Amino acid sequence: MKNHPDYQQELERLTFTTTYMDSVIAAQELDQESMQKRQEQQVASLDFKDSSLKYQDMLTHANFMKMSKEQLENLKKLRKKPYFARINFQRKDRPSETFYIGKVSLFDRETQSPIILDWRSPLANVYYEGRLGEVSYEAHGETYEGHVSLKRQYTIEESELIDFRDIDLTTKDEMLQQSLDKNADHRLSEIVATIQEEQNEVIRANLRKPIVVQGAAGSGKTTIALHRVSYFLYTMRDVFQPEEMLILAPNRLFIDYMKEVLPELGVEKSHQTTFTDFVQKVTNHSFSIRNQHDLLTSILEGSGNGIELQIAEWKGSKRFKELMDQYIISLKQSFLVEEDVYIGEFRIKQGKKLKQLFLEEYAYMPFYKRKEKIRQLLMHEVRNKKKIILQKVAKKYDDELDRALYGIKDAEKRRRRVSFLMDQKEQKLVDLEREAKSAVSRYMRLYPNKKLTAYYKGLFESEVYTEHTTLSLQEKERFRMYMKGRFKKHELDADDLGALLYLQTHLYGIDPDYKAKKVVIDEAQDYSYMEFASLKRALNTELFTIVGDLAQGIYHYRGLKEWTPLLEDLFTQPSYQTLQKTYRTTVEIMTLANDVLAQMNANLPQAEPVVRHGSIPSFLSLEPGYEAKMEAEWNSLKQEGFKSIAIIGKTLEECRFVYTHLTEELGDKFQLIEGNEVIDPNAIAIMPVYLSKGLEFDVVWLLSINESYEATELDEKLLYVAMTRPLHKLYLVGATLESFMLNHVHQDHYTHFTPR
Ligand SMILES: Nc1ncnc2c1ncn2[C@@H]1O[C@H](COP(=O)(O)OP(=O)(O)OP(=O)(O)O)[C@@H](O)[C@H]1O
């Protein structure tokens, strides 16, 4: 690198950039006067060649605006690696310009020219798209054409220039290779420099449309989805707040894992949660929810009864959503109150008019919101009309009194009549006052007033359920009995959440705090049609980024089996993209995982690993002393620099057994992960496959002691998920090759473990 003709210039540029950043940082921390002094010292100490006089100028004249604390912290962090690439770009009819691309932009405050160009800016797109030559990019609705004559990548560590290299038609992406060689703890945050063309297409796909991405395991779905969020917030920053973004992840472990990258992407203020937690918060009911892992576990352990599976599948289906729609129509009937509203004998509002308001003017609101609107309207009417009514009644009595006083000749008769009328007037006015006070609340009692769970319970007892369900008579009765049992226990299943959210939306509405305008769904293959429909309806937006892999659909009995329903039915003109190249793991590990994929009846193409080689997955049989062999191997792996090691078992039960057994044999170095723990980086994590989804580790050991993988759809998917977790090494430990279905794969795709 040092012999490169541009070496000196690149060094200067880096020094200038970091010095400029220092000035910005100092400006935020110091007052203006000390700032001036400090700047003078900095400039004096710089040893720029003459080409850099303009840098000195820029430094001395810069004036800086106030930044938020977070921006400042971010800038300090970015100083270590201010940019990762450069392009030489000549826009048509303009001189050639050099742009340095980094994670956020930095502008010269005086001239507004970019010192660093944000990777999300329209122009930076030409770095990601294609190679050198004629290019175009779009900004503010216009297309600009030009020529890229240089693309250069930098390795900068702790503000030191380590290396740089030019990308042309022949060079392989060395930087990508280097990045993939790293350990798991550095991975997610580093990809902006090496985003690939097909990934860039997903990140920058039309932001005003939903997008569905089918991507192989390790193709970068999570990473890309988060970068799309970042790109979205950058591009839409004038109209969109990060708080309006909802990211739904499969479990809390996964959220912790994601959190690491969010600040750098400027996305930390978005809401990140699981679908279950989201619905629980929004619906705020008092039932306990049995999570979907429990059902999965009972299926795997053979303890679940068939009905749980059948009902879960039905509740996730489009048929069920259609039934819910019918049920909601029937519920609407109970809100169509037609009686007139009275205070005494005085009508203050026609029932017909109220019904019309409910059905027409307020039609955009949930039922209970409409009810509330009607209540407010009636309160208002009562307040206004009460006065008039009281005056009218008083006047009627006063007229009568006048007639008595002047019309009745007999004094005794007159006295009695007047006294009678005065008592009656007083009584009448008191009665009317009292009636006016309670008129609205009395009237409102004609409207329903029930809790969400009562409505849901009502579904299974309703006429709609008996008359319109497409289930067989027998199924109908079995499901009804099943639900009765669940309600009695004050418990529901994860598969009921979609329906609860749907009902909540139609009946009560969603609290504005939860009303995200843009939604990202990771591991989307695990969501059912009903859940997608309920989310879309609840949030009333089309702006969904949906990423998933059908091959990893371990909840296939309830989740989507194909993307078609989303593409053709639920969303309007969504974009659809596939990602076949995978980055996480080595060719050797992916080859074995692809063998498992091929066994599935899923009609999915094989994943294509980016060329990075490692050792062939190795099989260790459960012969006496296998524990010690594992321990010796771990020691060697640690010495080689591998940090995160995970043991993955088929079920939680299996993992508990493995944990107890290995702790007895090898001591206290393991952490059993059951769901809500934070992974301890110093321990060897033991977890069931379903919790490992979406995560990655340097080294993965699949253990099959009591539970082996059979040739069923579910087991194949579980095995595929587990096998695609490692970055570098995969070991399989079991009684026989059949424990992992290795007897069905080519013998060259695995090896037998040999101690080192
Ligand atoms: N362009 C890239 N440059 C460098 N690393 C990348 C790139 N794309 C993906 N990776 C890395 O590949 C790994 C897998 O990425 P990610 O977890 O986003 O994949 P995924 O498709 O969500 O996987 P899964 O479906 O298995 O959960 C991560 O370590 C990520 O940093």
The ligand as an SDF file (V2000), in Angstrom:
LIG
                    3D

 31 33  0  0  0  0  0  0  0  0999 V2000
  -22.8770   -8.0550    2.6140 N   0  0  0  0  0  0  0  0  0  0  0  0
  -22.3950   -8.6080    3.6940 C   0  0  0  0  0  0  0  0  0  0  0  0
  -21.1500   -8.3430    4.1000 N   0  0  0  0  0  0  0  0  0  0  0  0
  -20.6330   -8.9190    5.2020 C   0  0  0  0  0  0  0  0  0  0  0  0
  -21.3050   -9.7520    5.9810 N   0  0  0  0  0  0  0  0  0  0  0  0
  -22.5520  -10.0480    5.6380 C   0  0  0  0  0  0  0  0  0  0  0  0
  -23.1740   -9.4920    4.4840 C   0  0  0  0  0  0  0  0  0  0  0  0
  -24.4290   -9.9510    4.4110 N   0  0  0  0  0  0  0  0  0  0  0  0
  -24.6030  -10.7570    5.4700 C   0  0  0  0  0  0  0  0  0  0  0  0
  -23.4830  -10.8190    6.2050 N   0  0  0  0  0  0  0  0  0  0  0  0
  -23.2720  -11.5800    7.4330 C   0  0  0  0  0  0  0  0  0  0  0  0
  -23.9020  -12.8400    7.2950 O   0  0  0  0  0  0  0  0  0  0  0  0
  -24.4280  -13.2540    8.5360 C   0  0  0  0  0  0  0  0  0  0  0  0
  -25.8850  -13.6120    8.3770 C   0  0  0  0  0  0  0  0  0  0  0  0
  -26.6540  -12.4520    8.2770 O   0  0  0  0  0  0  0  0  0  0  0  0
  -28.1350  -12.3930    8.8470 P   0  0  0  0  0  0  0  0  0  0  0  0
  -28.1670  -12.9300   10.2320 O   0  0  0  0  0  0  0  0  0  0  0  0
  -28.6490  -11.0720    8.5790 O   0  0  0  0  0  0  0  0  0  0  0  0
  -28.8000  -13.4570    7.8810 O   0  0  0  0  0  0  0  0  0  0  0  0
  -30.2790  -14.0150    7.8590 P   0  0  0  0  0  0  0  0  0  0  0  0
  -30.6300  -14.1770    6.4360 O   0  0  0  0  0  0  0  0  0  0  0  0
  -31.1590  -13.1990    8.6960 O   0  0  0  0  0  0  0  0  0  0  0  0
  -30.0610  -15.4330    8.4940 O   0  0  0  0  0  0  0  0  0  0  0  0
  -31.0910  -16.4530    9.1690 P   0  0  0  0  0  0  0  0  0  0  0  0
  -32.2210  -16.6580    8.2310 O   0  0  0  0  0  0  0  0  0  0  0  0
  -30.2720  -17.6790    9.3100 O   0  0  0  0  0  0  0  0  0  0  0  0
  -31.4720  -15.8700   10.4570 O   0  0  0  0  0  0  0  0  0  0  0  0
  -24.1780  -12.1210    9.5090 C   0  0  0  0  0  0  0  0  0  0  0  0
  -23.0160  -12.4150   10.2260 O   0  0  0  0  0  0  0  0  0  0  0  0
  -23.9560  -10.9290    8.6160 C   0  0  0  0  0  0  0  0  0  0  0  0
  -23.1300   -9.9660    9.2060 O   0  0  0  0  0  0  0  0  0  0  0  0
  1  2  1  0
  2  3  1  0
  2  7  2  0
  3  4  2  0
  4  5  1  0
  5  6  2  0
  6  7  1  0
  6 10  1  0
  7  8  1  0
  8  9  2  0
  9 10  1  0
 10 11  1  0
 11 12  1  0
 11 30  1  0
 12 13  1  0
 13 14  1  0
 13 28  1  0
 14 15  1  0
 15 16  1  0
 16 17  2  0
 16 18  1  0
 16 19  1  0
 19 20  1  0
 20 21  2  0
 20 22  1  0
 20 23  1  0
 23 24  1  0
 24 25  2  0
 24 26  1  0
 24 27  1  0
 28 29  1  0
 28 30  1  0
 30 31  1  0
M  END
$$$$
